Amino acid sequence: MTEGPRYELQHHGDMWQTPDAMRDRPAPDVLDALLRHVRITASRYGRVELGAPWGMRVAARRTVFLHHLLEGELWLEVTGCEVHAVAGDLLILPHGAPHTLRHRPGAPVQDEAPAAAAGGLSSRLRYGGPGLRTVVLCAELSVGGAARGPLLRALPPVVHLPRGEREAVPGLTPLLDLLRDEIRASLPGAPLIASRLAEILLLKGIRAELDKPASPGSWRAALTDERIARSLDALYASPERPWTVTSLARVAGMSRTTFAARFRALVGDPPMTHLTSWRMELAKALLRDSPHHTLAEIAAAVGYADEFSFAAAFRREVGHPPGTHRPTAFPGTVARALSPDAG
């Protein structure tokens, strides 16, 4: 499991960096701030051999799909998009949306073949007829953590990295080669190694996609707008601070009115609404990961004066009390959950 390091309380005693000091820091990497609060786990991967004629309908799941073509070609349809992929291409479907894969456009499709019987993460499947062969390495990855929503929101229905384009992404081709070799060799430890490679592959694919120019007015544009990005980086890194629209505007180096309007236009929510949503996502992660610590400790970690105001806000925003997110038993501490150096 790839688990991003989590945030550390940004104050020292009663002293914080001032908004003006935060404004004067180097330009932030909001993607890095988000990845600190993401957990990635490979749930399944395998090698699928497809002989024409073939067509497969893949149901929606709360996972990210990766398809890497080793041989042949295919046509992918997802959320109104059609993509033609050939050997060497990498396809990432970040939202787990239902999709179809075909040997040619318009070919009939059937529901996907059932996964191989239990026996680890890995499976090998054969499907279709005796015609031209397509071989695909497939992986499903679960993405969790407080930043899951903001991160996936920045991605399109399908990320297509053609062979020539992915070779421009440092380290991506060797990763794909290693993943292919581990699945093919089936040596001791291969399932664990392959799952880790798939997790890193997803992160590299996400970064490559987010390096592309953003559409004006989109959420991705907010991540690359230097002034709005400064405010996002500040509230993501230090949600425990008593932020106001005015103090976030100072971090951004803008007037309060201009900042509030631009933030809402790019992010889609007013600044304080976005901050509250972020605090609730962090709180849910802390409630799950730190069951031995009090609501008061968690409340302070996400910016509430006491457990009563936190519980009221949590119920209002999430729809049920904080206790419903507590596991029956899960070792961990608030300090560990909040530390960016935790492994």
Rosetta blueprint (number, residue, H / E / L):
1 M L
2 T E
3 E E
4 G L
5 P L
6 R L
7 Y L
8 E L
9 L L
10 Q L
11 H L
12 H E
13 G L
14 D L
15 M E
16 W L
17 Q L
18 T L
19 P H
20 D H
21 A H
22 M H
23 R H
24 D L
25 R L
26 P L
27 A L
28 P L
29 D L
30 V H
31 L H
32 D H
33 A H
34 L H
35 L H
36 R L
37 H L
38 V L
39 R E
40 I E
41 T E
42 A E
43 S E
44 R E
45 Y E
46 G E
47 R E
48 V E
49 E E
50 L E
51 G E
52 A L
53 P L
54 W L
55 G E
56 M E
57 R E
58 V E
59 A L
60 A L
61 R L
62 R L
63 T L
64 V E
65 F E
66 L E
67 H E
68 H E
69 L E
70 L E
71 E E
72 G L
73 E E
74 L E
75 W E
76 L E
77 E E
78 V E
79 T L
80 G L
81 C E
82 E E
83 V E
84 H E
85 A E
86 V E
87 A L
88 G L
89 D L
90 L E
91 L E
92 I E
93 L E
94 P L
95 H L
96 G L
97 A L
98 P L
99 H E
100 T E
101 L E
102 R E
103 H L
104 R L
105 P L
106 G L
107 A L
108 P L
109 V L
110 Q E
111 D E
112 E L
113 A L
114 P L
115 A L
116 A L
117 A L
118 A L
119 G L
120 G L
121 L L
122 S E
123 S E
124 R E
125 L E
126 R E
127 Y E
128 G E
129 G L
130 P L
131 G L
132 L L
133 R E
134 T E
135 V E
136 V E
137 L E
138 C E
139 A E
140 E E
141 L E
142 S E
143 V E
144 G E
145 G L
146 A L
147 A L
148 R H
149 G H
150 P H
151 L H
152 L H
153 R H
154 A L
155 L L
156 P L
157 P L
158 V L
159 V E
160 H E
161 L E
162 P L
163 R H
164 G H
165 E H
166 R H
167 E L
168 A L
169 V L
170 P L
171 G L
172 L H
173 T H
174 P H
175 L H
176 L H
177 D H
178 L H
179 L H
180 R H
181 D H
182 E H
183 I H
184 R H
185 A H
186 S L
187 L L
188 P L
189 G L
190 A H
191 P H
192 L H
193 I H
194 A H
195 S H
196 R H
197 L H
198 A H
199 E H
200 I H
201 L H
202 L H
203 L H
204 K H
205 G H
206 I H
207 R H
208 A H
209 E H
210 L H
211 D L
212 K L
213 P L
214 A L
215 S L
216 P L
217 G L
218 S L
219 W H
220 R H
221 A H
222 A H
223 L H
224 T H
225 D L
226 E H
227 R H
228 I H
229 A H
230 R H
231 S H
232 L H
233 D H
234 A H
235 L H
236 Y H
237 A H
238 S L
239 P L
240 E L
241 R L
242 P L
243 W L
244 T L
245 V H
246 T H
247 S H
248 L H
249 A H
250 R H
251 V H
252 A H
253 G L
254 M L
255 S L
256 R H
257 T H
258 T H
259 F H
260 A H
261 A H
262 R H
263 F H
264 R H
265 A H
266 L H
267 V H
268 G L
269 D L
270 P L
271 P H
272 M H
273 T H
274 H H
275 L H
276 T H
277 S H
278 W H
279 R H
280 M H
281 E H
282 L H
283 A H
284 K H
285 A H
286 L H
287 L H
288 R H
289 D H
290 S L
291 P L
292 H L
293 H L
294 T L
295 L H
296 A H
297 E H
298 I H
299 A H
300 A H
301 A H
302 V L
303 G L
304 Y L
305 A L
306 D L
307 E H
308 F H
309 S H
310 F H
311 A H
312 A H
313 A H
314 F H
315 R H
316 R H
317 E H
318 V H
319 G L
320 H L
321 P L
322 P H
323 G H
324 T H
325 H H
326 R L
327 P L
328 T L
329 A L
330 F L
331 P L
332 G L
333 T L
334 V H
335 A H
336 R H
337 A H
338 L H
339 S L
340 P L
341 D L
342 A L
343 G L
